[in-house]
Every structure is written in C-alpha cells, then in structure tokens.
Amino acid sequence: MLNFIWISFFFIAFIVALIKLFVFGNTEIFGQLMTAMFSLSKTAFEISLGLAGILALWLGIMRIGERSGFIDLLTRGLAPLFAKLMPEVPKGHPALGAMVMNIAANALGLDNAATPLGIKAMNELQKLNPFKDTASNAQILFLVINTSAVTLFPVTIFTYRAQLGAENPTDVFIPILIATYASTMVGLLTVAWVQKINLFDRVVLSYLAVFTLLVVGLLSYFSSLPQAEMLMQSALISNVILFSLVMLFISGAVVKKVNAYEAFIDGAKEGFATAIKIIPYLVAMLVAIGVFRASGALDILSSGLRSIVLSLNFDDRFIEGLPTALMKPFSGSGARAMMVDTMQAYGADSFAGRLSSIVQGSTETTFYVLAVYFGSVGIKNIRHAAACGLAADFAGIIAAIAVCYWFFG
C-alpha cells in the first residue's frame, strides 16, 4: 500500500504539471518540481540529524523505564482486563503476557519493543486458533486495541515539534490523550458489539470506569477555564506529568538497583542509530509529498475539500491538517512525513501544525498493523478486523479535530 501511495504522488504530480505546462503555459512548473525534490531531500537529512540528540535523550529515558520494571508493572495491572475481554485465552497463557507488554510498550512510546512483542502475542494466539487462516476473536480484539491504544508518552511527536521550532513541544499532550482515548473506546466498543463481549462484567467495567473518569475529569477541569488559562494549565500539567514519569523511571531504577546511567547510555545509542536509520524513509516521503505540493495537486485537493466545508458553513482551518489524517491508516512513516510537511508549511505552533500532531498521536497505522501482525502468522481472512480498526481511526480523527478547536481554536 505504501508503495502505491508513494508512486501515486509522483504520477499525479507529473500529470498536473503536464496540464499546467501544455494547457496553461506554465513553463516553470517542472523547474519547481525539481527544486522541491532537491530542497526537501536536504531538509529531510537536516531534520533527521537534528533529531539525533532529542531521540537519544528520550530513548535513553525510555530504556531506564524499561529496566526499572515499569512495563512489568503495567503488565500485572492490565492482565485481569485482558483475561475478561478474551475468555478463550486460558488464564496464565503466554499470549496474555505478550499482549499486555505490547500495549504497555506502545503506551510508553517504545515502538521498537512493541512490534516484536505484538508479533509474539499474535503467534501465541495463533496456537489457540482452530482455523489457522482465519483471524480469531482474540486476535482481532488485540489488533484493534493495538491500533488505537492510548499513548502515554508520544515521544516522537514531541521530538519533531521541538526540532521544527515549537515554543512548547508538549502542549499537545493532553489533546492527544483525549483523542487517543476516543479512538480506543470506539475500537473496543465496536469489537465488543460484533463479538458480543460483555462489557458490563465487574472487572471490565471497573477498568473502563477508571479510564473514563480520568478523561472526564480532564475534560471537566479544562472546560471550566478560559482559553488562555486552559492553554497555560495544559502545558503545565503536561510537563509535570511527563517529568514525573521520568522521575518515576529513575526512582524505579534506584529501588531495583539498576544502573540508570548505563541504561540511559544504551538507550541513547539506540536513539542516535534510530535517527540515522530514518533518513532514507524521511527523504523518500518528504520528496514525494514535496513534488505533490509543488505541482499544485495538494492545493487542488485542499480547495475541493474547502469548498465542500464552506458550503456547509463550517470552519475550514482543519483542512490543512487532513493530509496527515488521510495518510494515517495506511502508513505511519507517510503520516509522520505529512505531519512534518504540515508543520514546515504552516508552522509547528499553527492550528494545522498542532492538529497534525494530535492526529498523529490519536491512533496507530491500521493497515500496516494488519499486514505485519496477520502476515506473521499466515492469516488471510481478517473478518471484521479492518472495519473495526477504521472505526477507531475515524473516531480518533474526529476527536483530534474537535479537541484542537477546543484547545487552540
């Protein structure tokens, strides 16, 4: 799918450029395409190098959290919920531990750890699956929760916002938390409706009540504040929570007698390697998006959407953030590049820049997770997995737009 999207950017840009050249006599259009290619390849390289220090910092902190046992703590805390949501998985089965650790890794932003844990969980669930080429209920529920799961520590988004000049890179933290809660709840409710899962079970209801009360409490608190005060309080609370998590990781390392400094260095090395590793991907996507924008194709698309929105008497500022939303279900790297492109074009602290950041943090990449996780166990019939995953994506995007207007409108 990503290959198709990437190629389409170039072909559409080429066709639009040919029309501008031969129909409208724009002799500079192809020069603009080439300028965009060279300029954005250089920009992608500079962004990737600039990310090295920030990624080294946050991945170093994440490694301390990993070794201090924070993921194990989350695993023990969430295991009873998964046991109720997936009754076909025996108590104590290895799949439960792998699933919870995957969700916990995603929650902490440990993408490198989350994917192998997710594949391990899918393989363990496949051992319980009586129809090896058809997704089981437990596999579908796990995948949908995975694609919409709450991210407590969206490090990558903060990193890009800092790199692209945001005054307060973490000011989108509370909005992201609200948007990702909406996507997770819709994903869970959709699967529960299809699979007839009893969400009124005492254990399930207790967990959902705690999560919901937390979000409702945030909503109630912020809705009582004037917008300027709300922005100030959001930034303050975000920074307090995030730094408190850092201290929690370090405190856990002290209690467990883990060498926090060495753990940080190991994670920081991985952060530097990650920054170098993403250069080809960022160059590929930013160049493709750059020629798509330079050709005028993105303006044509945006203008069409804006006309529809204005005809309905809606505010049209969210249009600039939609490319990230449209790309998100198909490609994480593509959506990330769209987010970077939007922040570069309009500013990291613009409405569009913040909206693209919130959208990026609201869900995972549904079709990528479908392909990787189900492909790893040879499942061909995915049943209702895609529909439920897309329902969660749609809810996350709508919530992201609404909360962006609320906080930054």
C-alpha positions in Angstrom: 0.0 0.0 0.0 2.8 2.4 0.9 4.5 1.7 -2.5 1.2 2.5 -4.3 0.8 5.8 -2.3 4.4 6.8 -2.9 4.3 6.1 -6.7 0.9 7.9 -6.9 2.3 11.1 -5.5 4.8 11.3 -8.4 2.4 10.3 -11.1 -0.3 12.7 -10.0 2.3 15.5 -9.7 3.6 14.7 -13.2 0.1 14.7 -14.8 -0.8 18.0 -13.1 2.5 19.5 -14.2 1.9 18.5 -17.8 -1.6 20.1 -17.7 -0.1 23.3 -16.3 2.6 23.3 -19.0 0.6 22.5 -22.1 -2.8 23.9 -21.1 -1.9 26.9 -19.0 1.6 27.6 -20.4 3.4 27.4 -17.1 6.9 26.8 -18.2 8.4 27.0 -14.7 6.4 24.1 -13.2 8.9 21.4 -13.9 11.7 23.6 -12.5 9.6 24.0 -9.4 9.2 20.2 -9.1 13.0 19.7 -9.4 13.7 22.4 -6.8 11.2 20.8 -4.4 13.0 17.4 -4.8 16.4 18.7 -4.1 15.3 21.1 -1.4 13.2 18.5 0.6 15.8 15.8 0.3 18.2 18.2 2.0 15.6 19.2 4.6 14.8 15.6 5.4 18.5 14.9 6.0 18.9 18.0 8.2 15.7 17.1 10.3 17.0 13.6 10.8 20.4 14.8 12.0 18.7 17.3 14.3 16.6 14.6 15.8 19.6 12.6 16.9 20.1 14.5 20.2 16.5 14.6 21.2 15.9 11.0 20.3 19.0 10.0 22.2 17.6 11.8 25.2 14.1 10.3 25.2 15.1 6.8 24.2 17.7 6.9 27.0 14.9 7.7 29.5 12.7 5.1 28.0 15.4 2.4 28.5 15.6 3.4 32.2 11.8 2.9 32.4 12.1 -0.5 30.7 14.8 -1.8 33.0 13.2 -0.3 36.1 10.3 -2.7 35.6 7.7 -0.2 34.6 6.4 -2.3 31.8 6.2 -5.3 34.1 4.1 -3.2 36.5 1.7 -2.3 33.7 1.6 -5.9 32.6 0.5 -7.1 36.1 -2.0 -4.2 36.3 -3.7 -4.9 32.9 -3.6 -8.7 32.8 -7.1 -9.2 34.6 -8.7 -6.9 32.0 -7.4 -8.9 29.1 -8.4 -12.2 30.7 -12.0 -11.0 30.8 -12.1 -9.5 27.3 -10.6 -12.7 25.8 -12.2 -15.6 27.6 -11.0 -18.1 25.0 -7.4 -17.4 26.1 -6.6 -19.6 29.2 -5.5 -17.9 32.4 -1.7 -17.6 32.6 -1.3 -18.3 28.8 1.9 -16.7 27.4 -0.3 -14.7 24.9 -1.7 -12.6 27.8 1.7 -11.5 29.0 2.9 -10.7 25.4 -0.3 -8.7 24.6 -0.1 -6.7 27.8 3.6 -6.0 27.3 2.9 -4.9 23.7 0.2 -2.5 24.9 2.4 -1.2 27.7 5.4 -0.7 25.3 3.1 1.3 22.9 1.8 3.3 25.9 5.3 4.3 26.7 6.3 5.0 23.1 8.7 2.1 22.9 7.9 1.3 19.2 11.0 -0.8 18.7 10.0 -3.1 21.6 6.2 -3.0 20.8 6.4 -4.6 17.3 8.3 -7.8 18.2 6.1 -8.2 21.3 3.0 -7.8 19.2 4.2 -10.4 16.7 5.0 -12.7 19.6 1.5 -12.2 21.0 -0.1 -12.9 17.6 1.9 -16.1 17.3 0.8 -17.2 20.8 -2.8 -16.5 19.9 -2.4 -18.4 16.7 -1.6 -21.5 18.7 -5.1 -21.3 20.2 -6.7 -20.5 16.9 -8.6 -23.6 15.5 -8.8 -22.1 12.0 -5.3 -21.2 11.0 -6.1 -19.0 8.0 -8.9 -17.0 9.7 -8.5 -14.4 12.4 -9.9 -15.4 15.8 -11.9 -13.1 18.0 -9.0 -12.7 20.4 -6.6 -11.8 17.6 -9.0 -9.2 16.2 -9.6 -7.6 19.5 -5.9 -7.5 20.2 -5.1 -5.9 16.8 -7.8 -3.2 17.2 -6.7 -2.3 20.7 -3.1 -2.2 19.4 -4.0 0.2 16.5 -5.9 2.5 18.8 -4.2 2.1 22.1 -3.5 5.1 24.4 0.0 6.6 24.1 1.0 8.0 27.4 4.4 9.2 26.2 4.3 10.3 22.5 8.0 11.0 22.4 8.4 11.1 18.6 5.7 13.8 18.2 7.3 15.9 20.9 10.7 15.4 19.2 9.6 16.6 15.8 7.7 19.5 17.3 10.9 20.6 19.2 13.0 20.1 16.1 10.6 22.3 14.0 10.6 25.2 16.4 7.5 24.7 18.6 7.6 27.0 21.6 6.2 24.3 23.9 6.6 20.9 22.2 4.5 19.1 24.8 1.4 21.4 24.6 -0.4 18.8 22.6 0.0 16.1 25.2 -3.5 16.5 26.9 -5.3 16.8 23.5 -3.5 13.7 22.2 -4.6 11.8 25.4 -8.2 12.8 24.9 -8.2 11.9 21.1 -6.5 8.6 21.6 -8.9 7.7 24.4 -11.8 8.3 22.0 -10.3 6.0 19.3 -9.5 3.3 21.9 -13.1 3.3 23.3 -14.7 3.3 19.9 -12.4 0.4 18.8 -13.2 -1.6 21.9 -17.0 -0.9 21.7 -17.1 -1.8 18.0 -15.4 -5.1 18.6 -17.4 -5.8 21.7 -20.6 -5.2 19.7 -19.6 -7.6 16.9 -18.2 -10.3 19.2 -20.9 -9.8 21.8 -18.3 -9.2 24.6 -19.9 -8.4 28.0 -18.6 -5.0 28.8 -20.7 -5.0 32.0 -18.6 -7.6 33.7 -17.4 -6.2 37.0 -13.7 -6.3 36.2 -14.1 -4.8 32.7 -16.5 -2.1 34.0 -14.0 -1.2 36.7 -11.1 -0.7 34.3 -13.3 1.3 31.8 -14.7 3.4 34.7 -11.2 4.3 35.9 -10.0 5.3 32.3 -13.2 7.2 31.6 -13.2 9.1 34.9 -9.7 10.2 34.3 -10.6 11.6 30.9 -13.9 13.1 32.1 -12.0 14.7 34.9 -9.6 16.3 32.5 -12.5 17.4 30.3 -14.4 18.9 33.2 -11.4 20.7 34.6 -10.3 22.3 31.3 -13.9 23.2 30.2 -14.1 25.4 33.3 -11.1 27.5 32.2 -10.8 30.5 29.9 -8.9 29.5 26.7 -5.7 31.4 27.7 -5.7 29.8 31.1 -6.6 26.4 29.6 -3.5 26.5 27.3 -1.3 27.6 30.2 -2.7 24.9 32.5 -2.5 22.2 29.8 1.2 23.0 29.2 1.9 23.0 32.9 0.1 19.7 33.6 1.6 18.0 30.6 5.1 19.0 31.6 4.5 18.0 35.3 3.1 14.6 34.2 6.0 13.9 31.8 8.7 14.9 34.1 7.1 13.0 36.9 7.2 9.9 34.7 10.9 10.5 34.1 11.4 10.6 37.9 9.2 7.5 38.3 11.5 5.6 35.9 14.6 6.8 37.7 13.2 6.1 41.1 12.3 2.6 40.0 15.8 2.1 38.8 17.1 3.2 42.2 14.8 0.8 44.1 15.7 -2.1 41.8 19.4 -1.2 42.0 19.6 -0.7 38.2 22.4 1.4 36.9 20.3 4.2 35.5 23.2 6.0 33.8 24.3 2.9 31.9 20.7 2.2 30.9 20.3 5.8 29.6 23.5 5.5 27.6 22.3 2.2 26.0 19.0 3.8 25.1 20.7 7.0 23.8 22.9 4.9 21.5 19.8 3.4 20.1 18.3 6.9 19.7 21.2 8.0 17.6 21.1 4.9 15.5 17.3 5.4 15.0 17.8 9.0 13.8 20.3 7.8 11.2 18.0 4.9 10.2 15.0 7.1 9.4 16.9 9.3 6.9 16.0 7.2 3.8 12.3 6.9 4.8 12.0 10.6 5.6 13.8 11.6 2.4 11.5 9.3 0.3 8.3 10.5 1.8 9.1 14.2 2.1 10.4 14.3 -1.6 7.2 12.6 -2.8 5.0 14.9 -0.8 7.1 17.9 -1.9 6.5 17.3 -5.6 2.9 16.6 -4.9 2.6 20.0 -3.2 4.8 21.8 -5.7 2.8 20.6 -8.7 -0.3 22.2 -7.1 -2.1 18.8 -6.7 -2.4 19.2 -2.9 -3.8 22.7 -3.4 -6.4 21.3 -5.8 -7.4 18.6 -3.3 -7.5 21.1 -0.4 -9.5 23.6 -2.4 -12.1 21.0 -3.3 -12.4 19.9 0.3 -12.6 23.5 1.5 -15.4 24.3 -0.9 -17.4 21.5 0.4 -16.7 22.5 4.0 -17.5 26.2 3.4 -20.7 25.3 1.6 -21.8 23.6 4.9 -20.9 26.8 6.8 -18.1 25.0 8.7 -14.8 26.5 9.7 -12.1 25.4 7.2 -8.9 25.6 9.2 -8.8 21.9 9.8 -8.3 21.2 6.0 -4.6 21.8 6.2 -4.3 19.1 8.8 -6.3 16.5 6.9 -3.4 15.0 4.8 -1.9 13.5 8.0 -5.3 12.1 8.9 -5.9 10.6 5.4 -2.4 9.0 5.4 -2.5 7.7 9.0 -4.5 4.4 8.4 -2.1 3.4 5.6 1.4 4.4 6.6 3.0 5.5 9.8 6.0 6.9 8.1 3.8 8.6 5.5 1.7 10.2 8.1 4.8 11.3 10.0 6.1 12.9 6.8 2.8 14.6 6.3 2.9 15.9 9.8 6.4 17.3 9.3 5.4 18.8 5.9 2.4 20.5 7.5 4.5 21.9 10.4 7.1 23.2 7.9 4.4 24.8 5.6 2.3 26.4 8.3 4.5 26.4 11.5 4.7 23.9 14.4 2.5 26.1 16.6 -0.1 26.9 13.9 -3.5 25.4 14.1 -2.7 23.0 11.2 0.7 22.0 12.8 -0.9 21.2 16.1 -3.8 19.4 14.5 -1.5 17.2 12.5 0.4 16.4 15.7 -2.7 15.4 17.6 -3.9 13.3 14.7 -0.5 11.5 14.5 -0.8 10.6 18.2 -4.5 9.6 18.1 -4.1 6.1 16.6 -1.7 3.7 15.1 -1.5 2.6 11.4 -4.3 0.1 10.9 -3.3 -1.4 7.5 0.3 -1.6 8.4 -0.5 -3.5 11.7 -3.0 -5.7 9.8 -0.3 -6.6 7.2 2.5 -7.2 9.7 0.7 -9.0 12.5 -1.7 -11.2 10.5 1.0 -11.7 7.8 3.4 -13.0 10.5 1.0 -16.0 11.2 -0.3 -16.5 7.7 -3.9 -15.3 8.3 -5.8 -14.5 5.1 -9.4 -14.0 6.3 -9.2 -11.0 8.6 -13.1 -10.9 9.2 -14.1 -7.6 10.9 -10.6 -6.5 11.9 -10.2 -3.8 9.2 -13.7 -2.3 9.7 -13.3 -2.1 13.5 -9.8 -0.7 13.2 -11.0 2.0 10.7 -13.9 2.9 13.0 -11.4 3.6 15.7 -9.2 5.6 13.3 -12.3 7.7 12.3 -13.2 8.4 15.9 -9.6 9.4 16.7 -9.5 11.8 13.8 -12.9 13.4 14.6 -11.9 13.7 18.3 -8.5 15.2 17.3 -10.2 17.9 15.2 -12.7 18.7 18.0 -10.1 18.9 20.7 -7.8 21.0 18.6 -10.5 23.6 18.1 -11.3 23.4 21.8 -7.7 24.0 23.0 -6.2 26.0 20.1 -9.1 27.4 18.2 
